[in-house]
């Protein structure tokens, strides 16, 4: 039997999305990725700050981290990113579900060094702290203490559920139980300026109007 590719969605395949632009939109909206670290005897999944840089995903952490040192060896891994968009409430517990955008990225990370590492940190900073490009760049000591890894977006799978209503069983349609969708929006609060900092200017506009959700 011919093995099917691991990027093929087997459960509810109609929810698979193959457009690269849709993947980019999910990665650009996310702040955190979860990366599997298949170290012998120390299997773990770690949450990391992440940002898309063209056709690759960047993550960063401490250069002293065992997880990052292991990932930098080029071991095959899986990275996931999920955005929860709502809860679908059906008339039965079985048919209730969620609306989501979920990506799985397969491949091996590689460590960035030198100017490429500094550029990667700048990309991450702009994604995680928009409008803060004027902040001080890392010192040589800080660069040494930081690891930046890159994963090419060459093998991936994207699954999207965006139900407008629950898929109730016919026998439940007359049930007196409420059914519908409860949307979930990503909303950032008002930035709180740190007290006691001399010369602290106004909040940058890009930071006060965060990309995915301030309304």
C-alpha positions in Angstrom: 0.0 0.0 0.0 1.4 3.4 -1.0 2.0 5.6 2.1 0.0 8.8 2.1 1.9 12.1 2.7 1.9 13.2 6.3 0.5 16.6 5.2 -2.7 15.0 4.1 -5.6 15.7 6.4 -7.3 12.4 7.1 -10.0 13.4 9.6 -12.5 15.8 8.0 -10.4 16.3 4.8 -12.8 18.9 3.5 -11.4 21.3 6.1 -7.9 21.1 4.6 -6.7 24.4 3.0 -3.8 24.3 0.6 -3.3 27.9 -0.4 0.0 29.2 0.8 -1.5 32.7 1.4 -3.8 31.1 4.0 -0.9 29.6 5.8 0.9 32.9 5.8 -2.1 34.6 7.3 -2.2 32.1 10.2 1.5 32.4 10.9 1.3 36.2 10.7 -1.5 36.3 13.2 0.1 34.0 15.7 2.6 35.0 18.4 3.4 31.6 19.8 4.2 28.2 18.2 4.6 24.8 19.9 7.6 22.8 18.8 8.1 19.1 19.4 11.6 18.3 20.8 12.2 14.6 20.3 15.3 14.4 22.4 16.0 10.8 23.5 14.5 10.2 27.0 13.4 13.9 27.2 10.4 14.1 24.8 8.7 17.5 25.2 6.7 20.2 23.4 7.8 23.7 24.1 6.0 27.0 23.5 8.1 29.6 21.7 7.8 33.1 20.3 7.6 32.9 16.5 7.4 35.0 13.4 7.2 34.4 9.7 10.1 35.6 7.6 9.0 35.1 4.0 9.1 31.4 3.3 10.4 30.3 6.7 9.3 30.4 10.3 11.7 31.9 12.9 11.7 31.0 16.6 14.0 32.3 19.4 15.1 31.3 22.9 18.0 31.0 25.2 21.2 29.6 23.7 21.6 27.7 27.0 18.2 25.9 26.4 18.6 22.2 25.9 15.6 22.2 23.6 17.1 24.8 21.3 20.5 23.2 21.3 18.9 19.9 20.3 16.7 21.5 17.6 19.8 23.3 16.2 21.3 19.9 15.3 18.8 19.6 12.5 16.6 16.9 14.0 13.3 16.3 12.2 10.4 17.8 14.2 6.9 19.1 14.0 5.7 22.7 14.8 2.1 23.6 15.4 0.2 26.8 15.5 -3.5 27.1 16.4 -5.8 30.1 16.4 -9.1 29.5 18.2 -11.9 31.5 16.5 -15.0 30.3 18.4 -16.9 27.6 20.1 -19.7 25.8 18.2 -22.5 24.8 20.6 -24.7 22.0 19.3 -27.8 20.5 20.9 -25.7 17.5 21.8 -22.3 17.3 23.5 -21.1 15.0 20.7 -21.7 17.5 17.9 -20.3 20.5 19.7 -16.9 21.6 18.4 -14.7 24.6 17.8 -13.9 27.0 14.9 -10.1 27.2 14.4 -7.2 27.7 12.1 -4.5 25.1 12.8 -1.2 24.6 11.0 1.4 21.8 11.2 4.9 22.4 9.9 7.3 19.6 9.3 11.0 19.7 8.8 14.3 20.6 10.5 15.4 23.9 12.0 18.7 25.4 11.4 20.6 28.0 13.5 21.1 31.5 12.2 24.4 33.1 12.8 26.1 36.5 12.2 24.2 39.2 10.3 21.5 36.7 9.4 20.9 36.1 13.1 20.7 39.8 13.8 18.2 40.2 10.9 16.2 37.3 12.3 15.9 39.0 15.7 14.8 42.2 14.0 12.0 40.3 12.2 10.9 38.7 15.5 11.0 42.0 17.3 8.8 43.7 14.7 6.3 40.8 14.8 6.2 40.6 18.6 6.6 44.3 19.4 5.3 46.3 16.4 6.6 49.8 16.1 9.6 49.2 18.4 12.2 49.1 15.7 13.9 52.1 17.5 14.6 50.0 20.6 18.2 49.1 21.3 19.5 46.2 19.3 21.2 43.2 21.1 24.7 43.7 22.4 27.3 41.0 21.5 26.8 39.4 24.9 23.0 39.3 24.4 23.4 37.9 20.9 25.6 35.1 22.3 22.9 34.3 24.9 20.1 34.1 22.2 19.4 31.3 19.7 17.5 32.0 16.5 16.3 29.0 14.5 14.7 28.9 11.1 12.3 26.4 9.6 11.6 26.4 5.8 7.9 26.3 4.9 8.3 23.4 2.5 6.1 20.7 4.1 3.0 21.8 5.9 -0.7 21.2 6.5 -3.4 23.7 7.3 -6.9 22.8 8.6 -9.6 25.4 9.0 -13.0 25.0 10.6 -15.3 28.0 10.2 -18.8 26.7 10.9 -21.6 29.2 10.8 -23.9 26.8 12.7 -23.7 23.5 14.5 -24.2 20.2 12.7 -27.0 19.0 14.8 -28.4 15.4 14.4 -31.9 15.4 13.0 -33.3 13.9 16.2 -31.9 16.9 18.2 -33.3 19.7 16.0 -36.5 20.1 18.1 -34.5 20.1 21.4 -35.1 23.1 23.7 -31.3 23.4 24.1 -29.7 26.5 22.6 -27.4 26.0 19.6 -25.1 28.4 17.8 -21.6 29.8 17.6 -19.8 31.8 20.3 -17.1 33.8 18.4 -13.7 34.4 20.0 -11.8 37.5 19.1 -8.1 38.3 19.9 -8.2 41.7 21.6 -5.3 43.5 23.2 -5.8 45.9 26.1 -4.5 49.4 26.3 -0.7 49.6 26.7 0.3 50.6 30.2 3.3 52.9 30.3 6.0 51.9 32.7 6.2 54.4 35.6 9.4 56.2 36.6 11.2 56.0 33.2 12.7 59.3 32.3 12.0 60.5 28.8 9.3 57.8 28.2 7.5 59.0 25.0 4.0 58.2 23.9 3.0 54.7 23.0 3.9 54.0 19.3 0.9 53.9 17.1 1.8 50.4 15.7 2.0 49.0 19.3 -1.3 50.7 20.3 -3.1 49.2 17.3 -1.9 45.6 17.5 -2.3 43.7 14.2 -5.0 41.1 14.9 -7.5 42.5 17.0 -7.7 45.8 18.8 -11.2 47.2 18.3 
